[in-house]
């Protein structure tokens, strides 16, 4: 509760409340309310069921009793909700057209609704800004803006709908669209056309051509039952500009601000409580494989999923779940899906499965979700045999069932086990001399996740010999010790989970036979057993377990001896935790690297960058994409041209630093060629990914003044530079400015740059100013602020100290002659005149 115009808010004291009657709310005022003051009270109630017509609800009534007051009045519904929509209109011609749609059933990934059903429109305004481009020259100006409602496509037939990219009603069939031309002739009366002074050869600034223009009655002919399909607008230039912005003559942004309310008689329930988008993705469709299912749940605009809610998944076959608890986690994303974060507190990391009802309950949540998209994920085992995908639906509920979202069917096919489990690979060897020790390289991929402790065995090597325990290696740390049987079987266990489609490379050493092994060598077979858990095997008692994956390898390929070497250096742009970090690597090989060979960088552990197959890579031999595997810290890419020996090459990519300090990982670089050669990884010199605390040192710092007159307003100008970047939110502290007459409090900060905040805090000669954006290393930052000079002169210099809070920065103290105020105020000139010289 609070009085309008006062920055205070407090909860109501309920000590004097009487027991309220049905459907009423009683409260006591915390203090007197005087004549003419306005009082605002906020409270929360649960909406009723969907209003389907019939008897309207009574109008709310306010009754005031106490002291000499006893009166009542019916309440009117005041505007309380605001909606803001942005739209961009660009064109390489002299005119551009666009539209802002209003679709009741709106996918959360496309923000396409600004007015809910049954809402009463109060006011809508449109503002348009255009990039400066060349609008500082004579004749370079905006000729017109046209604004109309979106065309009514139903007038052309049920098959027609509005296409935003065509700005017309169209009927599309197999990629061919027939559109109805749309003519809009309505223009606003308050258009700012330009040109503008200083608005030439500049795409960074925008000028307003339409400012809060009222479009209420363009959108809605009847505010109470407004069913607007949207707003159409055009921007037309008077002449061609000489400078384009991103190749466009017109680069404009429109902002639609809508204010609306709801009629109380609807009972607040004007649309169903459902998810407007429910779809699913799975990580694997391979039979028997571990499968991560990701559900995308989008709430209607304005809907709230309160703390304590459960997300319920219906239709999961009970034979796929061994334990009643499954691993689960939640991602919270904004409507445009541009930003997501993991919320472990939402699900507590577990989901409970009820086998009798085939319902998986995820929760309870410990936070409220409002106007956002939630991604819920859980791990499950796929069926062993192919089957028709089950029908899956999702709902939400609370513990006491006072709130809920009805079940919605999931879009997407799950749990069909449509792929058979399979692996494919190749075996290479290095030496072919009789009786010599021979290095073998086994590389293979599987179409399913190979779980930790799975067994990989290789048969058909009967002409070789070895000890029972043989040395094995892997550039990714997949394996440790292998076993050997004299019958020619080699077996090793992987030490970590290998992702679907990820290449696995294992090296081991055997002794050659008397004859060259490439002659009459039988084909090798690889056998991969995933090693199902005892619980999983018990669940399939009496049923046929899946046959371990088998794959025929290509015949042994003889490779040349690895007598080549690589030298490599790796470095980074900074060590700030959780921030983007540019990693650069330079290398030089004494052998030729051919186009199509793969370069692998391993050991990049600790980064928070999610795995991706399209990581931007800038190299000295051409820009391209790399594959990034966050799980094992592996970056790999194919070389797109031949790299000659003894020449240094480099590549640069960007990842996220670890969230906290860690030991520097050992990074290795290796090359795998198309011919099957694999050069063992060699360590890179350099230290990266330690995420040590941010540090910076002042390169220089100065402070100057505009006046040395006593009691005068004096503008102090500060300039400084740092050797490392400083993050937004850090605080610059200046101390030693004790001679001023400024009172403690907020002091305005003046700057033409956008690095320092607009206000600083002044306290006993100390100024604290926050940074509002990242300050790059080496940049000269300048800002000014006003102080009142002392009333008496001083001859000693001030010791002004510069330091940063929130950053490990070396403080810098300088001796400055400011604020000595040696000059007293004095008349510059004085004259006297008379108005009448007549005696």
C-alpha positions in Angstrom: 0.0 0.0 0.0 1.3 3.5 -0.8 0.3 7.0 -1.6 0.7 8.1 -5.2 3.8 10.2 -5.8 5.6 8.7 -2.7 8.3 6.2 -3.1 7.3 3.9 -0.3 5.4 0.6 0.0 4.3 -1.3 3.1 2.2 -4.3 4.0 -1.2 -3.5 5.7 -1.5 -4.0 9.4 -4.3 -6.6 9.8 -4.7 -6.3 13.6 -7.9 -4.3 13.3 -9.5 -6.3 10.5 -13.0 -7.7 11.0 -13.9 -11.2 9.7 -14.8 -10.5 6.0 -18.0 -11.7 4.5 -18.0 -14.0 1.5 -16.2 -12.7 -1.6 -14.8 -9.6 0.2 -11.5 -8.2 1.4 -11.2 -6.0 4.5 -8.1 -4.0 5.5 -7.2 -1.2 7.9 -5.3 1.9 6.9 -1.8 2.3 8.4 -2.1 6.1 8.6 -4.5 8.9 7.8 -5.3 9.7 4.2 -5.9 13.4 3.7 -8.3 15.2 1.3 -7.1 14.9 -2.3 -4.6 12.1 -1.7 -4.9 8.9 -3.7 -4.4 5.5 -2.1 -3.3 2.3 -4.0 -3.8 -1.2 -2.6 -2.5 -4.3 -4.4 -3.5 -7.9 -3.6 -3.4 -11.3 -5.4 -6.3 -13.7 -6.0 -6.5 -16.9 -8.0 -8.5 -16.5 -11.3 -11.8 -18.2 -11.6 -12.8 -20.7 -14.3 -13.2 -19.8 -18.0 -16.2 -17.4 -18.4 -18.7 -18.9 -20.8 -21.5 -16.4 -20.5 -24.6 -16.3 -18.4 -25.0 -14.1 -15.4 -22.3 -11.4 -15.2 -20.4 -11.0 -12.0 -21.3 -8.2 -9.7 -19.4 -4.9 -10.0 -16.8 -4.6 -7.1 -17.9 -2.1 -4.4 -15.6 -0.2 -2.0 -16.9 0.6 1.4 -15.1 2.9 3.9 -16.0 2.8 7.6 -14.3 4.4 10.5 -14.3 7.7 12.4 -16.8 10.0 10.8 -16.7 8.2 7.5 -19.3 5.6 6.3 -19.7 5.5 2.5 -19.6 3.2 -0.4 -19.0 3.4 -4.2 -18.9 1.1 -7.2 -15.4 0.6 -8.6 -14.4 1.1 -12.2 -11.7 -1.0 -13.8 -8.6 1.0 -14.4 -5.9 0.2 -17.0 -3.3 -2.0 -15.4 -1.4 -3.9 -18.1 1.1 -2.7 -20.7 2.4 -4.5 -23.8 5.4 -3.4 -25.8 6.2 -4.8 -29.2 9.2 -4.0 -31.5 9.4 -4.5 -35.2 12.1 -3.8 -37.8 11.5 -2.5 -41.3 14.4 -2.5 -43.7 14.6 -2.1 -47.5 17.1 -1.5 -50.2 14.5 0.5 -52.1 12.9 3.9 -51.3 10.0 2.2 -49.4 9.6 -0.5 -46.9 6.5 -2.2 -45.4 6.0 -4.3 -42.4 3.4 -5.3 -39.8 2.9 -6.0 -36.1 0.5 -9.0 -35.8 -1.9 -9.9 -33.0 -2.6 -13.6 -33.1 -4.5 -15.1 -30.1 -3.0 -18.6 -30.5 0.6 -17.5 -30.5 3.8 -19.6 -30.4 6.2 -18.4 -27.7 9.1 -18.4 -30.1 7.4 -15.7 -32.2 6.1 -12.8 -30.0 3.0 -12.2 -32.1 0.3 -11.0 -29.6 -0.1 -7.6 -28.0 -3.8 -7.9 -26.9 -5.3 -10.9 -25.1 -8.8 -12.1 -26.0 -11.7 -10.3 -24.1 -9.3 -7.4 -23.2 -10.5 -3.8 -23.4 -8.1 -1.6 -25.4 -7.3 1.7 -23.5 -4.6 3.2 -25.7 -2.1 2.2 -28.3 0.7 4.4 -29.6 3.3 3.9 -32.4 6.8 5.3 -32.5 9.2 4.9 -35.4 12.9 5.7 -35.5 15.2 5.5 -38.6 18.9 5.1 -38.9 20.7 8.4 -39.7 22.3 7.1 -42.9 22.5 10.2 -45.1 19.6 12.2 -43.6 21.9 15.2 -42.9 21.9 16.4 -46.5 19.5 18.7 -48.2 16.7 16.8 -49.9 17.5 13.6 -48.0 14.4 13.1 -46.0 11.4 10.9 -45.2 8.5 11.6 -47.5 5.7 9.8 -45.8 4.6 7.2 -43.3 1.4 5.2 -43.9 -0.4 3.4 -41.1 -3.4 1.1 -41.5 -4.9 -2.0 -39.8 -3.7 -5.4 -41.2 -5.9 -6.5 -44.1 -8.9 -8.8 -43.4 -7.8 -11.9 -45.2 -11.0 -13.7 -44.6 -12.6 -11.5 -47.2 -10.6 -13.3 -49.9 -11.4 -16.8 -48.7 -10.6 -19.2 -45.8 -7.3 -20.3 -47.5 -5.8 -16.8 -47.4 -3.7 -15.6 -44.5 -1.5 -12.6 -43.8 2.2 -13.1 -44.7 4.5 -10.6 -42.9 7.3 -10.9 -45.5 4.8 -10.1 -48.3 2.8 -7.6 -46.3 -0.3 -9.0 -48.0 -3.0 -11.7 -47.7 -1.7 -14.8 -49.6 -2.6 -18.3 -50.4 0.4 -20.6 -50.7 0.5 -24.0 -52.2 3.7 -26.1 -52.5 5.8 -23.0 -52.2 3.9 -20.9 -54.8 1.9 -18.0 -53.3 -0.9 -16.0 -54.7 -1.2 -12.6 -52.9 -3.8 -9.8 -52.9 -2.2 -6.4 -53.2 -2.8 -4.1 -50.1 -3.2 -0.4 -50.4 -2.8 1.8 -47.4 -3.3 5.6 -47.7 -3.7 6.8 -44.1 -0.9 9.0 -42.9 -0.2 10.5 -39.5 -0.6 14.2 -39.0 2.6 14.6 -36.8 5.5 13.3 -39.0 9.1 14.4 -38.5 10.6 14.2 -42.0 14.2 15.5 -41.6 16.9 16.2 -42.6 18.6 16.4 -39.3 21.8 18.4 -38.4 24.7 16.0 -37.7 22.8 13.0 -39.2 25.1 12.2 -42.1 27.2 9.2 -42.8 26.1 7.6 -39.6 24.3 4.3 -39.1 24.8 4.1 -35.3 22.3 6.9 -34.5 18.6 6.9 -35.1 16.2 9.8 -35.4 12.5 9.8 -34.4 10.2 10.3 -37.4 7.0 9.3 -35.4 6.7 9.8 -31.7 3.9 8.1 -29.6 1.4 8.5 -32.4 -2.1 7.4 -31.2 -3.2 4.3 -33.3 -5.9 3.2 -30.9 -8.8 3.5 -33.3 -6.7 2.3 -36.2 -6.2 -1.0 -34.4 -9.7 -1.2 -32.8 -13.0 0.2 -34.0 -14.6 -0.9 -30.7 -12.3 -0.9 -27.7 -14.4 -3.2 -25.6 -14.5 -6.0 -28.2 -11.3 -5.2 -30.1 -10.3 -8.2 -32.3 -7.6 -6.5 -34.2 -5.4 -8.6 -36.5 -2.5 -6.2 -36.2 -1.0 -3.0 -37.5 0.4 -2.4 -41.0 2.9 0.5 -41.7 5.1 1.8 -44.5 8.1 4.2 -44.5 8.7 6.1 -47.8 11.8 8.2 -48.6 11.8 11.3 -50.7 15.1 10.6 -52.4 17.8 8.0 -52.6 20.4 8.4 -49.9 24.1 8.1 -50.6 25.0 5.9 -47.6 23.4 2.6 -46.9 23.2 0.8 -43.5 23.9 -2.9 -43.9 23.0 -2.5 -47.6 19.7 -0.9 -46.8 18.5 2.5 -47.8 15.9 2.3 -45.0 16.8 0.8 -41.6 13.9 1.6 -39.2 12.6 0.2 -35.9 8.9 0.6 -34.8 7.7 0.4 -31.2 4.0 -0.3 -30.4 3.0 0.5 -26.9 -0.4 -1.0 -25.9 -2.4 -0.3 -22.7 -5.3 -2.5 -21.9 -7.5 -3.9 -19.1 -10.1 -6.6 -18.5 -13.8 -6.1 -17.8 -14.5 -7.3 -14.3 -17.8 -9.0 -15.4 -15.8 -11.6 -17.3 -14.7 -13.1 -13.9 -11.0 -12.8 -14.9 -11.1 -16.2 -16.7 -11.0 -15.2 -20.3 -8.8 -17.9 -21.8 -8.0 -21.5 -21.0 -5.0 -22.3 -18.7 -3.0 -24.4 -21.1 0.5 -24.6 -22.5 0.5 -22.9 -25.9 3.5 -24.9 -27.1 4.4 -28.4 -26.1 7.0 -30.2 -28.2 9.8 -32.7 -27.5 13.1 -33.7 -28.8 15.2 -36.8 -28.0 18.9 -37.4 -28.1 18.7 -40.9 -29.5 16.3 -43.1 -31.4 18.6 -46.2 -31.1 17.1 -49.3 -29.5 18.2 -49.8 -25.9 20.2 -46.5 -25.8 20.2 -44.0 -23.0 17.9 -41.2 -24.2 17.7 -37.6 -23.0 14.2 -36.2 -23.7 13.8 -32.5 -23.8 10.3 -31.0 -23.4 9.6 -27.4 -24.4 6.7 -25.9 -22.5 5.6 -22.3 -23.2 3.1 -20.4 -21.0 0.6 -18.0 -22.4 1.6 -14.4 -22.0 0.7 -13.2 -18.5 0.3 -16.8 -17.1 2.2 -17.7 -14.0 3.3 -21.2 -12.9 3.7 -20.7 -9.1 6.3 -22.1 -6.8 5.4 -25.7 -5.7 4.1 -26.7 -9.1 4.7 -30.1 -10.7 5.1 -30.8 -14.4 3.4 -34.2 -15.2 4.3 -36.2 -18.3 1.7 -38.8 -19.3 2.0 -41.9 -21.5 5.6 -43.1 -20.9 5.6 -46.9 -21.3 6.3 -48.5 -17.9 8.6 -51.1 -19.3 11.1 -48.3 -20.2 11.6 -47.2 -16.6 13.6 -49.4 -14.2 13.6 -47.1 -11.2 10.9 -44.8 -10.0 13.4 -41.9 -9.8 14.8 -40.5 -13.0 17.5 -37.8 -13.4 15.9 -34.6 -14.5 16.9 -30.9 -14.9 15.2 -27.7 -16.1 16.2 -24.9 -18.4 14.5 -21.5 -18.2 14.5 -19.6 -21.5 13.1 -16.2 -22.7 10.3 -16.2 -25.3 12.7 -15.7 -28.2 14.9 -18.6 -27.0 18.0 -16.3 -27.2 19.0 -17.0 -23.6 18.6 -20.1 -21.4 19.9 -21.0 -18.0 19.8 -24.3 -16.0 17.6 -24.2 -12.9 18.5 -27.2 -10.7 16.4 -25.8 -7.9 13.3 -26.1 -10.0 13.3 -29.9 -10.1 15.8 -30.9 -7.4 17.4 -33.0 -10.1 14.9 -35.8 -9.8 11.6 -36.9 -11.4 9.2 -39.5 -9.8 7.6 -42.1 -12.1 4.3 -43.8 -11.1 4.3 -47.2 -13.0 0.6 -47.8 -12.3 -0.5 -44.6 -14.0 2.5 -44.1 -16.3 2.9 -40.6 -15.1 6.3 -38.9 -14.6 6.1 -36.0 -12.1 8.9 -33.4 -12.2 9.1 -31.0 -9.3 8.1 -29.5 -7.0 9.4 -26.1 -8.3 11.0 -23.7 -5.8 10.4 -20.7 -8.0 7.7 -19.0 -10.0 7.8 -19.0 -13.8 6.2 -16.0 -15.5 6.0 -15.3 -19.2 8.8 -17.7 -20.1 9.5 -20.9 -21.8 10.6 -23.9 -19.7 12.7 -26.7 -21.0 12.4 -29.9 -18.9 14.7 -32.8 -19.6 15.0 -36.3 -18.2 17.0 -39.4 -19.0 15.3 -42.7 -19.9 16.2 -46.0 -21.6 14.8 -46.6 -25.1 12.8 -49.8 -25.8 14.9 -52.8 -27.0 12.7 -53.4 -30.1 11.1 -51.0 -32.5 7.5 -50.0 -31.7 5.0 -47.3 -32.6 5.6 -44.1 -30.7 3.3 -43.6 -27.7 1.0 -40.6 -27.3 2.7 -38.3 -24.8 0.9 -35.3 -23.0 2.0 -32.8 -20.4 0.2 -30.9 -17.7 1.0 -28.9 -14.6 -0.5 -29.0 -11.1 0.1 -27.9 -7.5 0.2 -30.1 -4.4 -3.3 -29.0 -3.2 -4.8 -29.0 -6.7 -5.9 -25.4 -6.4 -4.0 -24.5 -9.6 -3.4 -26.5 -12.7 -2.8 -26.5 -16.5 -4.8 -29.0 -18.5 -3.0 -31.7 -20.4 -1.7 -30.8 -23.8 -0.5 -33.3 -26.4 3.3 -33.3 -27.2 4.3 -32.5 -30.8 7.1 -34.8 -31.9 7.7 -38.6 -32.0 9.4 -40.2 -29.0 10.5 -43.7 -28.0 10.1 -45.5 -31.3 13.6 -47.1 -31.3 13.7 -46.7 -35.0 17.5 -47.2 -35.4 19.4 -50.4 -34.9 22.6 -50.2 -32.8 25.7 -50.2 -34.9 29.4 -49.2 -35.0 31.9 -48.7 -37.9 35.6 -48.3 -37.8 39.1 -48.7 -39.2 42.4 -50.3 -37.9 45.8 -48.9 -38.9 49.3 -50.0 -38.1 52.7 -48.2 -38.2 55.6 -50.7 -38.5 55.7 -53.7 -40.8 59.1 -55.2 -39.9 59.2 -58.8 -38.7 59.3 -59.3 -34.9 59.2 -55.6 -34.3 56.9 -53.8 -31.9 54.0 -52.5 -33.9 51.7 -49.6 -32.9 48.0 -50.0 -33.9 45.4 -47.2 -34.1 41.8 -48.3 -33.8 39.2 -45.6 -34.7 35.5 -46.1 -34.8 32.1 -44.4 -34.2 28.8 -45.7 -33.0 25.3 -44.4 -33.6 24.5 -44.4 -29.8 25.9 -43.1 -26.6 28.7 -45.4 -25.4 28.4 -45.3 -21.6 31.3 -45.4 -19.2 32.7 -48.9 -18.5 31.4 -50.3 -21.8 33.7 -53.0 -23.2 35.3 -52.7 -26.6 36.9 -55.9 -28.0 38.8 -56.5 -31.2 39.2 -60.0 -32.7 41.1 -61.4 -35.7 44.7 -60.5 -34.7 45.9 -64.0 -34.3 49.3 -63.5 -36.0 50.4 -61.0 -33.4 51.6 -61.6 -29.8 51.6 -59.6 -26.6 51.7 -59.9 -22.8 48.3 -60.3 -21.1 48.2 -56.7 -20.0 49.3 -54.3 -22.8 49.8 -50.6 -23.0 47.0 -48.6 -24.5 46.5 -44.9 -25.1 43.9 -42.4 -26.3 44.3 -38.8 -27.2 41.0 -38.0 -25.3 41.7 -40.1 -22.2 38.9 -42.6 -23.1 40.8 -45.7 -22.0 43.5 -46.8 -19.6 44.7 -50.5 -19.6 43.7 -53.2 -22.1 43.9 -57.0 -22.0 45.2 -59.4 -24.6 44.5 -63.1 -25.3 46.8 -65.2 -27.4 43.9 -66.2 -29.6 44.2 -62.7 -31.1 41.5 -60.9 -29.0 42.1 -57.4 -27.6 39.7 -55.8 -25.1 39.5 -52.5 -23.3 37.0 -50.6 -21.2 36.1 -46.9 -21.9 36.4 -44.7 -18.9 33.8 -42.0 -19.8 30.6 -41.6 -21.8 31.2 -41.2 -25.5 28.6 -39.2 -27.4 26.7 -40.6 -30.4 28.7 -40.1 -33.6 31.8 -39.1 -31.7 35.0 -40.6 -33.1 36.9 -42.9 -30.7 40.6 -43.5 -31.2 42.5 -46.2 -29.2 46.2 -47.0 -29.7 47.9 -50.2 -28.5 51.1 -52.1 -29.1 51.6 -55.7 -30.3 54.6 -57.7 -31.5 54.7 -58.5 -35.2 55.0 -62.1 -36.4 57.9 -63.5 -38.5 56.1 -62.7 -41.7 54.8 -59.4 -42.7 51.3 -59.1 -41.1 49.7 -57.4 -44.1 49.9 -60.8 -46.0 46.9 -63.1 -45.6 45.7 -61.2 -42.6 42.0 -62.1 -41.9 39.5 -59.3 -41.5 39.0 -57.9 -38.1 35.8 -57.6 -36.2 35.0 -55.1 -33.5 32.5 -55.9 -30.8 31.0 -53.2 -28.5 29.1 -54.2 -25.5 27.4 -51.4 -23.6 27.3 -53.3 -20.3 23.8 -52.7 -19.1 23.3 -52.1 -15.4 22.1 -55.0 -13.2 18.9 -53.2 -12.6 18.2 -52.9 -16.3 19.0 -56.5 -17.0 16.7 -57.6 -14.1 13.9 -55.6 -15.6 14.2 -57.7 -18.8 14.3 -61.1 -17.1 13.1 -63.7 -19.5 13.3 -61.4 -22.5 16.0 -61.4 -25.1 18.7 -58.9 -24.3 20.0 -56.8 -27.2 22.9 -58.3 -29.1 26.1 -56.3 -28.5 26.9 -54.2 -31.5 29.2 -55.7 -34.1 31.0 -54.0 -37.0 33.4 -55.3 -39.7 36.6 -53.3 -39.9 38.4 -52.4 -43.1 41.5 -54.6 -43.7 44.7 -53.5 -41.9 46.2 -50.5 -43.6 50.0 -50.0 -43.4 50.9 -46.5 -42.5 54.3 -44.8 -42.6 56.4 -44.4 -39.4 55.6 -41.3 -37.4 58.9 -39.5 -37.5 57.4 -36.0 -37.8 56.8 -33.5 -35.1 54.7 -30.4 -34.3 55.4 -27.4 -32.1 52.4 -25.4 -30.8 51.7 -22.4 -28.5 48.3 -21.5 -27.0 47.2 -18.3 -25.3 44.0 -16.4 -24.2 42.7 -12.9 -24.2 41.9 -12.8 -20.4 41.2 -14.8 -17.3 37.9 -13.4 -16.1 35.6 -16.2 -14.7 32.4 -17.0 -16.8 33.2 -14.5 -19.5 33.8 -15.0 -23.2 37.5 -15.7 -23.8 39.3 -15.6 -27.2 41.7 -18.6 -27.5 44.5 -18.4 -30.0 46.8 -21.2 -31.1 49.8 -21.1 -33.4 51.6 -24.2 -34.7 54.3 -25.3 -37.0 54.8 -28.8 -38.4 57.8 -30.3 -40.2 55.5 -32.3 -42.5 52.8 -31.3 -45.0 49.2 -31.2 -43.7 46.9 -31.8 -46.7 43.5 -30.4 -47.4 40.9 -32.6 -45.7 43.2 -33.6 -42.8 41.7 -33.0 -39.3 43.4 -30.9 -36.6 42.4 -31.9 -33.0 42.9 -29.7 -29.9 42.3 -31.7 -26.7 42.3 -31.0 -23.0 40.2 -27.8 -23.1 38.4 -28.8 -19.9 36.4 -26.5 -17.6 34.8 -24.2 -20.3 31.1 -23.4 -19.9 30.5 -23.2 -23.7 27.9 -25.9 -24.7 28.8 -28.4 -27.4 28.2 -27.3 -31.0 29.1 -28.4 -34.5 29.3 -24.8 -35.7 31.9 -22.9 -33.6 33.2 -19.9 -35.5 36.9 -20.4 -36.3 39.2 -17.7 -37.7 42.4 -19.1 -39.1 45.4 -17.8 -41.0 44.3 -20.2 -43.9 40.6 -19.1 -44.1 37.6 -18.8 -41.8 35.5 -21.9 -41.2 33.5 -23.8 -38.5 34.9 -26.2 -35.9 33.2 -29.0 -33.9 33.3 -28.3 -30.1 32.7 -31.1 -27.6 32.3 -29.6 -24.1 32.1 -33.0 -22.4 35.7 -33.9 -23.2 37.1 -30.5 -24.0 37.8 -31.3 -27.7 38.0 -28.9 -30.6 38.3 -30.4 -34.1 38.2 -29.1 -37.7 39.1 -30.1 -41.2 41.9 -28.2 -42.9 40.5 -26.6 -46.1 43.8 -26.2 -47.9 47.3 -27.6 -47.9 49.6 -26.4 -45.2 53.3 -26.5 -46.2 56.0 -27.6 -43.7 58.1 -25.3 -41.5 55.5 -22.4 -41.8 53.7 -21.1 -38.8 49.9 -21.2 -39.0 47.3 -20.1 -36.4 43.6 -20.2 -35.6 41.4 -18.3 -33.1 38.1 -19.2 -31.5 35.9 -18.0 -28.6 34.7 -20.0 -25.6 33.4 -19.3 -22.1 35.8 -19.3 -19.2 35.2 -21.6 -16.2 33.0 -20.1 -13.4 35.8 -20.3 -10.9 39.6 -20.7 -10.6 41.1 -24.0 -11.7 44.5 -25.5 -12.5 45.6 -24.8 -16.0 44.7 -27.9 -18.2 47.4 -29.4 -20.4 46.3 -28.9 -24.0 47.4 -31.2 -26.8 47.4 -30.7 -30.6 47.4 -33.6 -33.1 46.7 -34.3 -36.8 44.7 -37.1 -38.3 45.1 -37.5 -42.1 42.8 -38.9 -44.8 45.3 -41.7 -45.4 44.7 -43.1 -41.9 47.9 -41.7 -40.3 47.3 -40.4 -36.8 50.1 -38.4 -35.1 50.1 -38.8 -31.4 49.1 -35.6 -29.6 51.9 -33.2 -28.5 51.5 -30.7 -25.7 51.0 -27.0 -26.4 53.1 -24.4 -24.6 51.0 -21.8 -22.8 48.6 -21.4 -19.9 44.8 -20.9 -20.5 41.4 -21.5 -18.8 42.6 -20.8 -15.2 39.8 -18.3 -14.5 42.0 -16.4 -12.0 40.4 -13.3 -10.6 40.2 -10.2 -12.9 43.1 -7.9 -12.5 44.0 -4.6 -14.1 46.6 -1.9 -13.7 46.2 1.8 -14.4 48.4 2.8 -17.3 47.8 6.5 -16.5 45.3 8.7 -14.7 44.8 12.5 -14.7 42.4 15.0 -13.2 42.0 18.6 -14.3 39.7 21.6 -13.5 37.9 24.3 -15.3 38.1 27.1 -12.6 40.5 28.2 -9.8 38.2 30.9 -8.4 37.0 30.6 -4.8 33.4 29.5 -4.3 33.0 29.0 -8.1 31.4 25.9 -9.8 34.4 23.9 -11.0 34.1 21.1 -13.5 36.7 18.4 -12.8 37.6 16.1 -15.8 39.0 12.7 -15.2 40.9 10.6 -17.7 42.4 7.1 -17.2 43.4 4.0 -19.0 44.0 0.3 -17.9 46.1 -2.5 -19.2 43.3 -5.0 -18.9 39.6 -4.8 -19.5 37.2 -4.1 -16.7 33.7 -5.7 -16.5 30.5 -3.8 -16.3 29.3 -3.3 -12.8 32.7 -2.5 -11.4 33.1 0.7 -9.3 35.8 3.4 -9.8 36.7 5.1 -6.6 38.4 8.5 -6.4 39.6 9.7 -3.0 41.4 12.8 -1.7 39.0 15.5 -3.1 38.4 16.8 0.4 38.5 20.6 -0.2 35.2 20.9 -2.1 32.0 22.3 -0.6 29.8 19.6 -2.1 27.2 18.0 0.1 27.1 14.2 0.4 24.7 12.5 -2.1 24.2 11.8 -5.8 26.3 13.8 -8.2 25.7 13.8 -12.1 28.4 12.4 -14.3 29.0 13.9 -17.8 30.6 11.9 -20.6 30.4 11.5 -24.3 31.3 7.8 -23.9 29.1 5.0 -22.7 31.3 3.3 -20.1 30.6 5.2 -16.9 27.2 5.6 -15.1 25.2 8.7 -15.3 25.3 9.3 -11.6 28.0 9.0 -9.0 28.0 8.9 -5.2 29.8 11.7 -3.3 30.8 11.1 0.3 33.3 13.3 2.2 35.5 14.0 -0.8 35.3 10.5 -2.2 33.5 9.8 -5.6 32.3 6.4 -6.5 31.1 5.8 -10.1 29.9 2.4 -11.5 30.8 1.1 -15.0 27.8 0.4 -17.2 29.7 -1.5 -20.0 33.0 -3.3 -20.4 36.0 -1.0 -20.6 38.5 -2.5 -23.1 42.2 -2.6 -22.3 44.1 0.5 -23.4 41.0 2.6 -24.0 41.1 6.2 -22.7 38.0 6.8 -20.6 37.0 10.4 -19.9 34.2 11.8 -17.8 33.5 15.1 -15.8 31.5 16.2 -12.8 30.9 19.5 -11.0 32.1 20.5 -7.6 32.0 23.8 -5.6 35.5 25.3 -5.1 36.7 26.0 -1.5 36.2 29.5 0.0 39.8 29.9 0.9 43.0 29.4 -1.1 45.5 26.6 -0.5 49.0 26.1 -1.7 49.4 22.3 -1.2 48.7 19.7 -3.8 46.0 17.0 -3.3 46.9 13.3 -3.3 44.1 11.9 -5.5 43.9 8.0 -5.5 42.3 6.0 -8.3 41.1 2.4 -7.6 38.4 -0.1 -8.7 36.1 -2.0 -6.4 35.1 -5.5 -7.7 38.4 -5.7 -9.6 41.9 -6.7 -8.5 43.4 -3.4 -9.7 46.6 -1.8 -8.6 45.6 1.6 -7.1 47.3 4.7 -8.5 47.8 7.9 -6.5 48.7 11.1 -8.3 49.7 14.6 -6.9 47.4 17.3 -8.4 47.2 21.1 -8.0 43.4 21.2 -8.4 41.1 22.8 -5.8 43.7 25.2 -4.6 41.4 28.2 -5.5 44.1 30.9 -5.4 41.8 33.5 -7.1 39.2 35.5 -5.3 36.0 36.6 -7.2 36.5 40.1 -8.6 34.8 42.5 -11.0 35.9 42.2 -14.5 34.2 45.5 -15.5 31.8 48.0 -13.9 30.0 50.8 -15.7 27.2 53.3 -14.8 24.8 55.0 -17.1 22.0 57.6 -16.6 18.6 57.8 -18.1 18.0 61.5 -17.9 20.8 64.2 -18.2 18.4 67.2 -18.2 19.1 69.5 -15.2 
